[in-house]
Amino acid sequence: MTTYNIDKELVQKLLSIAPLNTSNVQKYTLLDAPEDWLKNHPYFKYSADKIIFYRLSEKDEKKIWKLLRTKPEYEARMKLYLK
């Protein structure tokens, strides 16, 4: 329901006209996400370099999340695009 530069009322109107289908959204894990996807994704681009660096030494996603120290609301948004 959060979109850049569109208020919630307009989002509701658009959803009533054209429902969203999220089944085609490509999802990755933090460990297998392509670098260009991380760097270009609106929710990951600010943490992309850290994710790429941390996953070189860490193979546990929970540890990577701890190292990233993102705000809980940002982490929740990011997890919508992860397996």
C-alpha positions as CSV (number, residue, x, y, z in Angstrom):
1,M,0.0,0.0,0.0
2,T,3.0,2.3,0.2
3,T,4.0,3.8,-3.1
4,Y,6.2,6.7,-3.9
5,N,4.4,9.9,-4.6
6,I,0.9,8.4,-4.6
7,D,-1.5,8.9,-1.7
8,K,-3.4,6.0,-0.1
9,E,-6.7,7.1,-1.4
10,L,-5.5,7.0,-5.0
11,V,-3.8,3.6,-4.3
12,Q,-7.2,2.2,-3.0
13,K,-8.9,3.5,-6.2
14,L,-6.3,2.0,-8.4
15,L,-6.5,-1.4,-6.6
16,S,-10.2,-1.5,-7.1
17,I,-9.8,-1.0,-10.8
18,A,-6.7,-3.2,-11.4
19,P,-5.9,-5.7,-8.6
20,L,-2.2,-6.6,-8.0
21,N,-0.9,-10.0,-8.8
22,T,2.3,-10.6,-6.8
23,S,2.9,-14.2,-8.0
24,N,5.2,-12.9,-10.7
25,V,7.4,-10.9,-8.4
26,Q,10.9,-12.5,-8.4
27,K,12.1,-13.2,-4.9
28,Y,15.6,-14.1,-3.7
29,T,17.4,-14.8,-0.5
30,L,20.0,-12.3,0.8
31,L,22.6,-14.9,-0.1
32,D,21.6,-15.4,-3.7
33,A,20.2,-12.0,-4.8
34,P,22.1,-10.7,-7.8
35,E,24.2,-7.6,-7.1
36,D,22.5,-5.5,-9.8
37,W,19.1,-6.4,-8.4
38,L,20.2,-5.4,-4.9
39,K,21.7,-2.1,-6.1
40,N,18.7,-1.1,-8.2
41,H,15.9,-2.2,-6.0
42,P,14.3,0.7,-4.1
43,Y,14.3,-1.0,-0.7
44,F,17.7,-2.7,-1.0
45,K,19.9,-0.1,-2.9
46,Y,21.0,1.7,0.3
47,S,22.1,-1.5,2.0
48,A,23.3,-3.3,-1.2
49,D,27.0,-2.8,-0.7
50,K,26.8,-3.9,3.0
51,I,24.8,-7.0,2.0
52,I,27.3,-7.9,-0.7
53,F,30.2,-7.4,1.7
54,Y,28.6,-9.3,4.6
55,R,27.5,-12.3,2.6
56,L,31.2,-13.0,1.6
57,S,31.9,-14.1,5.2
58,E,28.5,-14.9,6.6
59,K,26.3,-17.7,5.3
60,D,23.5,-17.1,7.8
61,E,20.9,-14.6,6.8
62,K,20.0,-13.9,10.5
63,K,23.5,-12.8,11.1
64,I,23.5,-10.6,8.0
65,W,20.3,-8.9,9.2
66,K,22.0,-8.2,12.6
67,L,25.0,-6.7,10.9
68,L,22.8,-4.5,8.7
69,R,21.1,-2.9,11.6
70,T,18.2,-1.6,9.6
71,K,15.1,-0.1,11.1
72,P,12.4,-2.7,11.7
73,E,10.0,-1.0,9.3
74,Y,12.6,-1.1,6.5
75,E,13.5,-4.7,7.2
76,A,9.8,-5.6,7.0
77,R,9.5,-3.9,3.6
78,M,12.6,-5.6,2.4
79,K,11.4,-9.1,3.5
80,L,8.4,-8.7,1.2
81,Y,10.8,-9.3,-1.7
82,L,12.8,-12.2,-0.1
83,K,12.1,-15.9,0.0
